[in-house]
Amino acid sequence: DGYAAFKIKVGIDTPRVDGERTRRLCQLLGSDALISSDANQGWSTQEAVQYVRAVADAGLGFFEQPVKADDIAG
């Protein structure tokens, strides 16, 4: 009985550093928790892809706002 969902703010640090932090939190919280991350439109497409690759098997539920809203290609 406690929190079941968690959101991690990312996009301020590098995708590698944020990816490592995300992986540690996913491991600590376990598969019963819904874990998401939000970059608040803080990354380029390339950085967002780097982050997604870094956390691909970490158990992240979803990733919000990786790039600017008007970045149609991203």
N, C-alpha and C positions, 0 to 999 in steps of 0.2 A: 504494500500500500504506500504509494508515493508517486513520483513523477514517472510517466510512461513515455513521454515524448520530449526530445531535446533538439534545439537548433544551435548550430555552431556558426558563428560569424567568421567568414573567411574573406579574402580579397585584399587585405591590408598588407600581409606578408607575401612572400613568394609562394607559388603553388607547391613547391617541394616542402617548405616549412609548414604551410597550412595542411598539406596532405599528411605529413607525419603526425601533426597534432590531431587531426581527424581520425587517423588510424588508431592512435593511442586511446582516444575517447571511445571509439566504437568497441575496441577490445575491452576496455574497462566497464562500459555500460552493458555490453552483451547483446545477444540477438533478440532478447525480449523487448528491448527499447526501440522506439521509432526515432531514428537520428537523421536529421537533415542539416544541410549547410546552406548559407546564403552569402553570396559575394557582393550583394547590393550594387550590381552593375560595375564592379570594380576591376574586372580583368578584361584583357583582350581575348579574342577567340583562342589564340595559341595558348595563353596562360590557362584558360578554362579547360582546354583539352588536356594540358599537362596535369592539372589537378584531378580531373576525372580518371585519368590513367593511374595516377598515384593512389587513388582510393577505390579502384574498381572492385576489389575483392574484400573491402573492409566491412561491408554491411551497411553502408549509407543508404537510407531510404530514398532521399531525393535531394536535388541540388537546385536552389533558387537563384534567379537573376545573375547568371554568370557574366553577362556582357551588357553593354548599354542597350536600352530598349529600342533605339533606332538602328542598331547593328543588325540589319536583316541577314547578312551573310553568316553571322555568328549564331 
